[in-house]
Amino acid sequence: MEHALNWQKSTFSGGGEGNTCVEVAATPTAVQLRESDSPAVELTTDIAPLAHLIRGLKSGSAVRVRVCPGATPR
């Protein structure tokens, strides 16, 4: 059974009236990310890699992103 996702907009996105937001939704096993202007394209990740990315961005240090072979947005 599939449940509806509860999408939340970032408080740091755009600030205007347009669709310039990053949205996040949590499931029991993963985190979903999407852009408001392309809501049909979702990125699924685990919390650990997302937390690593956010910590790196906040610290201003270089963050290495590894894309798993065969990974596709859904």
C-alpha positions in Angstrom: 0.0 0.0 0.0 1.4 3.3 -1.0 1.0 6.4 1.2 0.8 10.0 0.1 4.0 11.9 0.8 3.9 15.0 3.1 6.1 17.5 1.1 7.7 20.3 3.0 9.3 23.3 1.3 12.7 24.6 2.4 12.7 27.8 4.4 15.7 29.0 2.4 14.1 28.6 -1.1 13.6 31.6 -3.3 11.3 33.7 -1.1 9.2 34.8 -4.0 5.9 33.8 -5.4 7.2 31.3 -8.0 8.1 27.7 -7.9 11.7 28.0 -6.8 11.6 25.7 -3.8 13.3 22.5 -2.8 10.8 20.1 -1.2 11.5 17.2 1.1 9.4 14.3 2.2 10.3 11.4 4.5 9.2 7.8 4.3 9.9 5.1 6.8 12.9 3.9 4.8 14.1 7.0 2.7 14.1 10.7 2.1 12.5 12.1 -1.1 13.7 15.4 -2.7 12.2 17.3 -5.6 12.1 20.8 -7.1 8.7 22.6 -7.1 9.0 23.4 -10.8 9.5 19.7 -11.6 7.4 17.8 -9.0 7.2 14.7 -11.1 11.0 14.1 -10.8 11.9 12.8 -7.4 15.3 11.9 -6.0 15.3 9.1 -3.3 18.2 8.8 -0.9 19.0 7.5 2.6 19.3 9.9 5.5 23.1 9.4 6.0 24.3 10.6 2.5 21.8 13.5 2.6 23.1 14.5 6.1 26.7 14.3 4.9 25.8 16.6 1.9 24.1 19.1 4.1 26.9 19.2 6.7 29.5 19.7 3.8 27.4 22.5 2.3 27.0 24.2 5.7 30.7 24.0 6.4 31.7 25.3 3.0 34.0 22.4 2.5 34.2 20.4 -0.7 31.6 17.7 -0.8 32.1 14.6 -2.9 28.9 13.2 -4.4 28.9 9.6 -5.6 26.1 8.5 -8.0 25.4 4.9 -7.8 25.5 3.0 -11.1 22.1 2.5 -12.6 20.5 5.1 -10.3 17.7 7.0 -12.0 15.3 9.7 -10.8 11.7 8.6 -10.6 
